[in-house]
């Protein structure tokens, strides 16, 4: 009996070993073949991109520089001047949501500024019903403030009452942040620009409505997750992969020319360096490993990392609303986030909706089957213009990022020197600044600027003038908010 049992165990072990060898061999063959295809198509798109008009590169995540965004908007303005513009501004909207009185006040300030900057787009506010309910101590003030917001323009301002999306039993400051996901369902609009309201809007951002029509989602990166090593890795990757063409102007000049000629620009946009969102140098292996497993599709955790270091910020998003996307969010993605501790809207977007590593897998899978059917859905916006944190102004480690917000590339002059713009220049040119200065709270928690004012220690011997400049810039942003919030006084 024992001998027979041992034979069965040896036989079983032999079968398992054979299966593992076959599986390993097949996987190695698939990886090898996939790597060959990847290398071929990378070379193909680099060499042939000038003459490609209807095939998009599925192996890249693309960044769009501010110069190219402006060129697209200039093209729109040219059509307006020639009487060829067909833009329906009633189908475009800026969107805020508000679940408490402070954010409602911020919406009023933001909408008022957008009106002053001359936007023709609708101004849509999603306001929580619970804030307006009679049992809410702020309901009277909230309803009065709503009337003030509506009076900015009876036709342009749209107010919708919504039910907040929240995590049960969660008491964190982000407990109602899932409500912003409702923006994906505003399907009466062709494109919306979502803005967190705890921010200062410093100029019109209408140009973002005119990103390529096939783009369903665009947002800046959460750049505060990157460090010096990431930047160095990004520059190195670009130098190796693109023959030392790290000068961004080489790309923007070509892109501007192509916009004027109404030619495809996607394949000419700078790539987001793969080391920022792929884990290994073996791209084929990473693509294979990024596939959602059977257990993941059933909703079980696997212990595997779900997103890369390169993450989209959810403070500003350009979205093409879709009932299908919203349904997927509500019925498949949101339940996973709700039951997971310390995960919110930004996690849903980066782990489920626009997971960069997994997107490469799906993009290439579709491309291999039907070359011309693949169309990219998302772009990375420059965070220097559309996603700056106030905390970065006082953080010298963030300055290299702010000055080169198309990662892996630099704005260099003809002699290879960095384009000389000061920190003040970048702050002035930033259109959207988000109030984020942990451990300092949001500005509405303080009576005046004096309570949180940035001050320089006059006794320090080094960098006093630079510190004064930094404090002056930081203080100016908070002073602007402090001077505007009186508009909400009832």
C-alpha positions, 0 to 999 in steps of 0.5 A: 500500500505504501509503495503504491501511494509513493508511486502515485505521489511521484506520478502526480509530482511528475505531472505537475512538473511537466505542466509547470515546464510547459506553462513556463515554456509557453509563457517564455515563447509568448513573452519573446514573441510579444517583445519582438512585436513591441520592438517592431512597432516602437521602431515603426511609429518612430520612423513612420509617424510623419506619414501616419494619419489613421493609426495610433501608437498603442504602446505609449502614454502621451503627454500634451505640452501647454504649447500644443494645447494653445496651438489647438485653441488658436486653431479654433479661434482662427475658425471663429474669425473666418466664420467657420466655427460650429462650437455649441457652447451649451454642450461644454461646461465647467463643473464643481460639486459642493457637499458643505458650505465652505465648498459652496462659497468656493464655487461662487468665487470660482464661477465668478472668476470664470465669468470675469475671464469671459468663458461662454461654457456653462457653469454647472454645480452639483450640490448635495441635497443633504446640505440643503435639507432643513435639518442641516444647520447650514441649509439657510445660508446654503440656499441663500448662497445658491441664489447668489451663485445663480444670479451670476447668470440665470442662463449660464449657471446650472444647479443640480441637486444630487445625492452625495456618494460617500463611504459608510462610517468614514469620517476623514476629510475625503468622506464625500469626495466620491461625489465628484464621480457624478461628473462622468454622468453629465451626458447632456454635455459633450465635454466638461472641465471638472475643478475641485473648488478648494483652489484658485482659478487664475485664468480661463481654461477654455482651451481644454475644451478643444483637446482632440475629440477622441480624448475621453479623459485628460488630467495632470499627474500627481507630481508630488509622488515623484522624486529626484531619482524618478526625474533622472530615470525619466531623462535617461529613458528619453535620451536612450529611447529618443536619441537624446531629444530631451529638448521639448521645443523640438516636439512643440515646434513640430506639433504646432506646425502639424496643428496648423496643417490639421494633421494628426498630432497624437503620435508626435506628442512626447511619451510619458517615460515608461519607467514611471509607470512600468515596473520592469525593463521587460515590457512584454512581461509587464504587459502580461502581468498587468492583465486583471486576473480571474480573482480580481475580476471576481473582486478578490484582492491579490496583493499585487500593486494596482497602480504605478507611481505615475498617477492622475490627480483628480483635482482637475479633469477634462472628461467626455461624459459617458453613460457606459463609463458611469455605469462601469464606475457605479456597478463595478469599480465603486464597490471595490473602493467603498469596501477598501480602507483609505481609498477614494476617488483618485484611487478609483481613477488610477487603479480601475478606470485609467490604470496606466499599466493595464491600459497599455495591455488593453490598447496593444491587445486591441491594436494587434487584432484591429490596427485602425480600430484602436483610438486612444482615450486619455492624455496627461496634462501639464501639471505646472499649468493645471495642477500646481499645489500651493505647498510646492511653492515652499518646497525646493524639491518640487522646483525641478518638476514645476519647471519641467512639467512634461516629464523626461523633457526640458525646455532648452535654448539653442545652446542646450541651456534650460529656458530661463523662467523664474519660479515667479514666472511659473506661478504667474502662468499657472491657471489652477492652483490647489490649496494643499499645505499639510499640516496647514489646513484649508484657508477657510479655517483661518480668520486672516492671512496673519494666522498662517502667513509665511514669514522669513527668519531674518537671522538666517544667513543664507538664501534670505532674498530667495526665501522672501520671494517664496513667501511673497508668492505663497502669501499672494495666493492665500491673500487672494482667497482671503480677499474674495471670501467676503463675497460669500458673507450673508 
